[in-house]
Amino acid sequence: MKTTLAKKETTNPTWYVVDATDMVLGRLAVKIANVLRGRHKPTYTPHEDTGDFVIVTNANKIKVTGKKAEDKSYMFYTGYFGNEKHRSFGHFLEKNPAFIIEHAVKGMLPRNRLSRAMLKKLKIYADDKHPHEAQEPIPFKA
């Protein structure tokens, strides 16, 4: 029996739309990362980008479990002494809710050039409108 490996030219990516209303952040990020990598397809190949596009709507309505809404913080460091900045989960939920989901999904992808290409196929919007109606996205059961 011969093993066939998928190639970039032979794959046909589809578009999925996910509504993040009242979904748990980590569980949603795992499912999104698997779709971006293409692990939901029988033609999954680890060294090729066989994944699909994912559109996430209502990112500002994402939930976390336990006390993470108050305790979770994101750290940024500029490289200079004393310039370590901490921002809370609530801060990003108000200002930039797309960062929360993108940060969680990025942590679940491998650290290489391929993952950076996969992350470009993730489109996140804070409300329920998105400009990708022409691609006819399919609702994804997350």
C-alpha positions, 0 to 999 in steps of 0.5 A, a space after each residue: 500500500 502506498 502512502 500519499 502525502 498532501 501538497 499545497 497545490 492539491 488542497 482546497 481550503 474551506 472557510 468556517 465561521 465560529 461564534 464565540 459567544 459563551 464559549 470557554 477560551 481554551 477549549 475553543 482555541 484547541 478546536 480552532 488550532 486543529 482546523 488551522 492545521 488541518 487535523 480534522 481532514 483525512 489528508 492531514 500532513 504535518 509538514 504541509 499547510 493543509 488547514 482551512 480558514 477560520 472566522 471567529 465572531 463575537 470575540 468580546 463574549 468569550 468566557 474563562 473558567 474559575 477566577 481567571 477573569 480577574 487573575 489572568 494577565 498578559 506580560 509584555 517586555 520591551 527589553 529595557 530595565 523596568 519596562 515589564 508591562 502586565 495587562 489583565 484579561 479584562 483589559 483586553 476583553 474591552 480594548 482588543 478581544 481579538 488578541 485573547 483568542 489569537 494569543 491562545 491559538 498561537 500557543 497551540 500551534 508549533 513554533 515554526 514558519 508553517 505556524 506563522 502561515 497558518 495563523 494568517 488564516 485566522 480572522 477574528 472579529 469582536 462583533 457578529 459582522 465580518 467582511 468574508 460573506 463572499 467566501 461562503 463560510 460554513 458554520 463550525 460546530 465548536 
